[in-house]
Amino acid sequence: MEVCEGIKYVFQTKKDVFVLSSSGSGAMETAVVNMFSPGDEVIAINGGKFGDRWGKICRAFGVKTHEIILEWGTDFSAEALAGELRRHPEAKAVLATLAETSTGTVYDIQGFGEAVSETGAVLVVDAISGIGAAPCPMDEWHVDVFLSASQKSLMTPPGLAYISLSPKAWRLAEKSTLPKFYFDVMAAKKSLGKGTTPWTPAITLIIQQREALRVIREIGLKSLLRHHEILGRAVRTGIQTIGLELLSKRPGNVLTAVKVPEGIDGNTLLQKIQDKYKVHIAGAQEPHRGEFIRIAHLGYMGGFDMITALSALEMALSELGYSFPLGGAVRAAEEIIKENWS
Ligand SMILES: *Cc1c(COP(=O)(O)O)cnc(C)c1O
């Protein structure tokens, strides 16, 4: 119960939040099986590995999916979405992602919310990595189905997922005939009224999440978002200072994807960073392996984690023959972090 209240605080909603014992994809499946019926049409925005999952889940359940496939790292505007909604007036929903973790892109959910709220469709947003690091007030931005999970910005081990529905979404849920049992929101709603969950909850994780939410409340959502903004800005400025390019056209503060410069092998670069300097920077996922690297800002991350990441990146690049002023990225990041240290 305390976790439900804490998640309401980070979702910025007054609506009920349900706790599921599953990873984030379970909440995505919950959204699909509870909103739709066989043959329903939806619009799915696919800007990377996680946006791609929307289409995969919908197709697995026989939902007709109009998929907008974007080049990784590119933006998709609210105007373009309004056009898609006009093209597909039968669409029951738009399935979107707040922060596409495979590219670092944060989409214009506020604009999407405005476009979708003028139609009969619902806006479903995967905020699994985004929540807490990218602003997205569920109620104010007209998000109808909002979902997240414990293991990204919510600073808890994997295994819990969260979902909340607007009245417009509940109306769809009442009519939905797709098969469901474990992930039935009606059952969850009934149990929540009695202060419980329909199935055995992952209680050890709930206790850990309660503690992490207490820390988040202590920091305050506004300060937490600002903290991520400083980390993101420090890293973006640092990498641009040494002539590197961002992958995303609309980069957020959840993580920063950096293109591997020409002439450098991305896999060798990561190997040096990870094996030699023992710093964890993620690589690109398939089918773009080796093309860019991803520096995380989410979770328990501070200014010195960013300095460490940039420092390891610089040393590895320098060893591989990339020509730039060594220390340039670290210095630029330090300027930003020191001015904003709190
Ligand atoms: C991590 C992630 C997921 C997948 O969540 P699982 O917990 O692995 O099921 C989905 N969407 C986004 C945006 C993510 O970052």
The ligand as a Tripos MOL2 file, in Angstrom:
@<TRIPOS>MOLECULE
LIG
   15    15     1     0     0
SMALL
NO_CHARGES

@<TRIPOS>ATOM
      1 C1         14.0600   -2.1510  -19.4870 C.3       1 LIG1
      2 C2         12.9500   -1.6960  -20.3380 C.ar      1 LIG1
      3 C3         11.8710   -2.5430  -20.6960 C.ar      1 LIG1
      4 C4         11.8570   -4.0050  -20.3840 C.3       1 LIG1
      5 O1         11.6130   -4.2860  -19.1200 O.3       1 LIG1
      6 P1         11.8810   -5.7340  -18.4880 P.3       1 LIG1
      7 O2         11.8540   -5.3280  -17.0660 O.co2     1 LIG1
      8 O3         13.2070   -6.2200  -18.9580 O.co2     1 LIG1
      9 O4         10.7790   -6.5950  -18.8920 O.co2     1 LIG1
     10 C5         10.8470   -2.0180  -21.4320 C.ar      1 LIG1
     11 N1         10.8450   -0.7490  -21.8410 N.ar      1 LIG1
     12 C6         11.8600    0.0930  -21.5450 C.ar      1 LIG1
     13 C7         11.8060    1.4980  -22.0430 C.3       1 LIG1
     14 C8         12.9410   -0.3560  -20.7900 C.ar      1 LIG1
     15 O5         13.9600    0.4730  -20.5070 O.3       1 LIG1
@<TRIPOS>BOND
     1     1     2 1
     2     2     3 ar
     3     2    14 ar
     4     3     4 1
     5     3    10 ar
     6     4     5 1
     7     5     6 1
     8     6     7 2
     9     6     8 1
    10     6     9 1
    11    10    11 ar
    12    11    12 ar
    13    12    13 1
    14    12    14 ar
    15    14    15 1
@<TRIPOS>SUBSTRUCTURE
     1 LIG1         1 GROUP 0 **** ****
